[in-house]
Amino acid sequence: MTDTEDFVTAARTFYDTVAEDYAGHFRNPLAARPLERALLGAYAEQVGPEGTVADLGCGPGEITAHLAGLGLSVYGLDLSESMVAIARREHPALRFEQGSMLELPLTDGSLAGIVSWYSSIHTPTDELPSLMTEFHRVLAPGGRLLLAFQVGDAPLRLDRPWGRDVILDFHRRRPEQMAELLSDAGFALRSSTVRERVEAHGESTPQAFLLAQKKA
């Protein structure tokens, strides 16, 4: 098994195991988060309803549904079969598929937008260039990418969450590091937003949101 297969398998197993716990714990993830709602609203306005947007690493589909409510033609994709099943159950009017962000089942230039909402955080640092290249490949010229992630240097390891017998690393990143990777992949950075942690939300680090555009 290759290193890529190792971390993909670990992430799939983790989320298949905790899917119902996760969905219950993170229900209504945008409640009491006005900045995040504003950023998603601005993103939706810039992308518009004409092209297709993919919510990659969609989990139980809450962000996908929010984007659909903003008028986007959006669907969700997730590595975990269990997460996809929950998303389809909770949002039956929307489309959800199982797949890997590193090998998207899409033709070149087929998307108007990509949202990666805390879904790149399990990708090891040495795999991030490949991930950004794949995002760039499937976006049409002028297409927009929205990344959300936790800020920091050391990963957070979750060991046996909700009493389940699984373990997974959650990688924190620096916005300047991610911006450089985006530039190297052919993106132009359009905005970089960082907000401080909110202890009431259970956050231990600041949160970052980068909006980038594929160069025409």
N, C-alpha and C positions, 0 to 999 in steps of 0.2 A: 504493500500500500504506500502511495506517495504521500509527501507532507500535505499536499493540497487535499487529497482524499481523507487524510487523518482529521484535519480541522473541519472539513465539510461534514464528515460522518459524526464527529463529536457534536457539532451544532445541531444537526438533524436529530440525533438521539436525545439531546438535552430538551429541545423544544417539543418533540413528540411526547416526552415523558411528563413535562410540566404544563402542557398546553391548556388544560382546563383551569389549573391554578393560576396561570399567567393571565388568561382571559378574564377571570373573575377579579384578580387584583388590579389589573390595569384597565378596567372598564371606564369609559368616558375619559380617555387620557388627556383631552384638551380642556377639561373643566378647570377653572381657576388658572388657566395659562393664556392670558390675553395676548402676550407677545407672540407665542407660537401660532395662535389663530390669525393674528395679523400677518405674519410671515407667509402662512399658507394662503391667505386671501390675496396677498400681493403676487405670490407665485401663480395662482390660478388666473388672476387678471392678465398677467404677462403671457401665459401660455395660450389662454383662450380655449374655446370649446371645439375647435375644428379638428385638431389632431388628437392622437391617442397618447395618454399618459400611463406609465406603469409605476405602480407603488411596489417597489422591490423590497422583499423582506417584510411583507405586509402584516404578518402575524394574524391576529383575529379579525383584521379588516377595519378597525376603527378609523384609521387615517384615510383609507381608501373611501370609506363611506362619507367622511367629511369632505374630501375632495370632490366626490360626486355631487354632494349637496351644494358645492360652489360652482357647479355647472360644467365640470370637466368630464370628458369621455375617458374614464379611468378604469383600470382593472388591477387586481393584486396578484402578486406572485410570491410564493414562500417555499423555502426548502422543506419545511415540515408538513407532512401529510395531515397530521392531527390539527395543526394550525389552519390549514386550508379548509378542513372539514368544519371547524368552528366558524370561520369566516363565511362559508357558504350557508351555514345554519343561521347565523345572526343577520346576514345581509343577503337574502336570497335573490334580490333583484340585480345584484352585481356579479361580475365574473371574477373568479379566483382560480389560479392554476398553481400546480406544484412545479418547482424548478430551481436551478441554481443561478445566482447573479453572475457567477464567473463564466457560465456557458449559457447565455440567454438564447432561447429558441425563437429568435427574431432575425429578420433580414436587416441588412445594413440600412441605416437611415430611416427606419420605419416608425420611430417614436417622435412625438412633439415634445415630450417631457419625461423625466424620471424623478421620482421622489425616493430617496434612500433615508428613511426616518429611523435613525439609530439601528440600521441594518448592516453597516460596514464594520461595526464594532467587534465582530468576531473574526474578521479577516486579519491574519498576521501581517505585520508591516511589510515583509518582503513580497506579499501577494497583492498589496494595494495598487502598484502600477498596472498589473494585469486587470484588476477590477475597474480602474478608471478608463483603461483602454477599451474594455468591453462596453462600458457606459457610452463612451464616445462613439463606438462603432454603430450602436443601434439608434443613436439620436440623429435626427435630420439636421442639416446645417441650420444654425439659429436655435436649435432645441435647447431647453433649459433643464438643468440638474439642480435639485435641492438636497443638500446633505445635512443631517443632524447627527451630532455625536457629543459625547462627554469630553471635557477638556482635562488633560493631564498627561503624565508620563508613565506612571506605573499602572499595569492592568489590575482590575478587580476580579478576583476569583470567587465565583459562587459555588459553594460546596454543599450539596444536599439541600437545596432550597425547597421549602414546603415539605421537608422530610423525604423528598424523592432521592433515590440513589443515583444522582448524576452530578457532574462537575463541569464548569465551563469558564473560560476567561473572557472578560469584557475589557477590550482595549480602549484606553483613553488616548486622545490625539491632541496635538497642538494645531490651532487653525492655520498658522503659517506653514506647517508641514503639509497639511492637506491642500492648501492653496498651491504650493509648489508642485505637488503631484498632479493636480488638475491642470496646471499650466503645461507641464511636461506631456500630458495626454492630449493637448490641443484645445483646452477650454480657456475662456476668458472669465476671470472672476468678476462678478457684478456686485456682490455685496458680501460682507462678513459681519455677522452679529454674534456677540457673546454676552450672555447674561450670567449674573452670579447665581450660585446655588440657592435653592429654597429648601430649608430644612424640613418644613412642613410637608414637602413632597417626597421626603426621603432621599434627597440628593446630597451627595458628598463632594461634588465638584461643579464648577461652572459648566454651562451648556453652550454649544456652538452651532451655528446655522450658516452654511455657505451656499450662496446661489451663484451658479456658473452657467455659461452659455457656450455651446459648440460654435466655434468660429465658422462664418460662412465661407 
